[in-house]
């Protein structure tokens, strides 16, 4: 602790001070005692970390022991083989196809469902509750799990990937669009209802145009997610680049692997730039 | 109404609004009747072009055409036999019946212990990610470090964010073999990317006042970080550490699917051996555990940010109720304020979906 140059009067100097609380002559307030709580929190965190380290058999020695192996792999990884790019074209195309089809189908399905899942556009509490519950369940299952199940049920290939992507996107899309609907101004809809329109007509005339910009922007966003996801779901056999990654990994062809990863990186970054630019244009 | 007799009475409002025809222009009524461009219900006296033309947006049309072409091409060219799609719904229903009618609850203890392994993976990975990313994100903060330090670190974060965690795990296989340990390391690497970015963003968002005060008092760079930046950014940073842990729990289940142990591995094994009732039970377990951990960690996050103990779903319910109450009130400003937290929840979901 640094000592502060502010004069602290000695206890005997001023009359009356000695009778007060010994700390009261300090010119600054007493620091609250937080260390017991901090100690408990730190202990809990340390205990959890220790438990998790034991559970996963954390062992830095393995890393060092395998360092030789790893260094060879790393050397291969940092020498991507660009001649492999033509061979990836088919898988890359399939990834993009899956992403496009998945996006198209899911956004088409998501629009009516999100109108059902928003309180603003759906007057029926029962339908609203059912729609929301189903969408919550669909959303809580990860995409790779969908893919794994569909690969076993339907078979290997792009079709399982498309199914997985559609379900995965549907969850996200409906959530985002129905929340956008919830936040909308209901004036137009009320006017339409007052002039005798049915709910369907009122939603179509007054709410659809209002939610359209955010619908398009979420579509772009979901497409971006799909490109990421469709490179990964192939690892369990659902087509696209992931299947190729799985193949070169089983043959330990790391220079091919890094080529694929570079491709994925380039595509994802390009798509991110494109989508952020187009979304900015939409919002202004 | 006799001068307007040529118009159908279906649209009384528009008829009433129409200006009365000038006396002596009796011929107009006959021309309107013969005009094929005139929409039904338009009274005489208003030329057919009264409504402004729709704006012509060339770029928009081109973009629409391109997008439609791409979608059609994708459907047309993809290697899928669409005619087999007809059987899919029936088969899906069949398999859902196998999974959930009823799920094999006998395996629940094994599932719970596998889940614990997944959670351990997520926790350890996140802790490791925090330990590594925290100093790095301080070094990547604008105003604290020179450009040549900042940009390489930011680039490193960006690359780590762009590579999916599953791919990182695939890369690490050769180093450690396919274990829960690999999964934890992959989660750690993946979380360095996101945590690092969120870290420097929130360090840059702190109030400059404290930093200036520390500088003016002669603090060193490290002291500026400790006393000028950290106290301001602390709640945010702690909250998103927890938030990242929630994401890691999901990621660890996914990593298990490619073999990194835990609940995901158990799922994958049962899917491959087609033990569907166990698969159904495991799916329910995954969803339940994810939700419980989200709620617990969300509770601590809310405590850190607002100082109150509150379950996220309870907070959301309350917010909705106030939103509904204010929505019926004529005051629009209260409603806008009530819907704002929903907006932040929205962006959170997006973040979560991105992982």
HADDOCK unambig.tbl for C-alpha pairs under 7 A between the chains (distance, minus, plus):
assign (segid A and resid 49 and name CA) (segid B and resid 123 and name CA) 6.99 0.50 0.50
assign (segid A and resid 49 and name CA) (segid B and resid 124 and name CA) 6.07 0.50 0.50
assign (segid A and resid 52 and name CA) (segid B and resid 120 and name CA) 4.27 0.50 0.50
assign (segid A and resid 52 and name CA) (segid B and resid 121 and name CA) 6.62 0.50 0.50
assign (segid A and resid 52 and name CA) (segid B and resid 123 and name CA) 6.69 0.50 0.50
assign (segid A and resid 52 and name CA) (segid B and resid 124 and name CA) 5.79 0.50 0.50
assign (segid A and resid 53 and name CA) (segid B and resid 124 and name CA) 6.42 0.50 0.50
assign (segid A and resid 55 and name CA) (segid B and resid 117 and name CA) 6.23 0.50 0.50
assign (segid A and resid 55 and name CA) (segid B and resid 120 and name CA) 6.43 0.50 0.50
assign (segid A and resid 56 and name CA) (segid B and resid 117 and name CA) 6.76 0.50 0.50
assign (segid A and resid 56 and name CA) (segid B and resid 120 and name CA) 6.75 0.50 0.50
assign (segid A and resid 56 and name CA) (segid B and resid 121 and name CA) 6.31 0.50 0.50
assign (segid A and resid 56 and name CA) (segid B and resid 180 and name CA) 5.31 0.50 0.50
assign (segid A and resid 56 and name CA) (segid B and resid 181 and name CA) 5.33 0.50 0.50
assign (segid A and resid 57 and name CA) (segid B and resid 181 and name CA) 6.52 0.50 0.50
assign (segid A and resid 58 and name CA) (segid B and resid 181 and name CA) 6.01 0.50 0.50
assign (segid A and resid 62 and name CA) (segid B and resid 176 and name CA) 6.56 0.50 0.50
assign (segid A and resid 63 and name CA) (segid B and resid 175 and name CA) 6.51 0.50 0.50
assign (segid A and resid 63 and name CA) (segid B and resid 176 and name CA) 6.40 0.50 0.50
assign (segid A and resid 66 and name CA) (segid B and resid 175 and name CA) 5.67 0.50 0.50
assign (segid A and resid 66 and name CA) (segid B and resid 176 and name CA) 6.91 0.50 0.50
assign (segid A and resid 69 and name CA) (segid B and resid 175 and name CA) 6.75 0.50 0.50
assign (segid A and resid 70 and name CA) (segid B and resid 174 and name CA) 6.37 0.50 0.50
assign (segid A and resid 70 and name CA) (segid B and resid 175 and name CA) 5.09 0.50 0.50
assign (segid A and resid 94 and name CA) (segid B and resid 78 and name CA) 6.87 0.50 0.50
assign (segid A and resid 97 and name CA) (segid B and resid 74 and name CA) 5.03 0.50 0.50
assign (segid A and resid 97 and name CA) (segid B and resid 78 and name CA) 6.28 0.50 0.50
assign (segid A and resid 100 and name CA) (segid B and resid 71 and name CA) 6.19 0.50 0.50
assign (segid A and resid 100 and name CA) (segid B and resid 74 and name CA) 6.64 0.50 0.50
assign (segid A and resid 101 and name CA) (segid B and resid 71 and name CA) 6.63 0.50 0.50
assign (segid A and resid 101 and name CA) (segid B and resid 74 and name CA) 6.50 0.50 0.50
assign (segid A and resid 101 and name CA) (segid B and resid 75 and name CA) 6.41 0.50 0.50
assign (segid A and resid 140 and name CA) (segid B and resid 287 and name CA) 5.99 0.50 0.50
assign (segid A and resid 141 and name CA) (segid B and resid 287 and name CA) 6.67 0.50 0.50
assign (segid A and resid 144 and name CA) (segid B and resid 254 and name CA) 6.40 0.50 0.50
assign (segid A and resid 149 and name CA) (segid B and resid 271 and name CA) 6.71 0.50 0.50
assign (segid A and resid 158 and name CA) (segid B and resid 79 and name CA) 6.88 0.50 0.50
assign (segid A and resid 158 and name CA) (segid B and resid 80 and name CA) 6.62 0.50 0.50
assign (segid A and resid 159 and name CA) (segid B and resid 80 and name CA) 5.93 0.50 0.50
assign (segid A and resid 176 and name CA) (segid B and resid 346 and name CA) 6.70 0.50 0.50
assign (segid A and resid 183 and name CA) (segid B and resid 339 and name CA) 6.18 0.50 0.50
assign (segid A and resid 225 and name CA) (segid B and resid 354 and name CA) 6.64 0.50 0.50
assign (segid A and resid 232 and name CA) (segid B and resid 166 and name CA) 6.94 0.50 0.50
assign (segid A and resid 265 and name CA) (segid B and resid 162 and name CA) 6.10 0.50 0.50
assign (segid A and resid 265 and name CA) (segid B and resid 163 and name CA) 6.65 0.50 0.50
assign (segid A and resid 268 and name CA) (segid B and resid 162 and name CA) 6.86 0.50 0.50
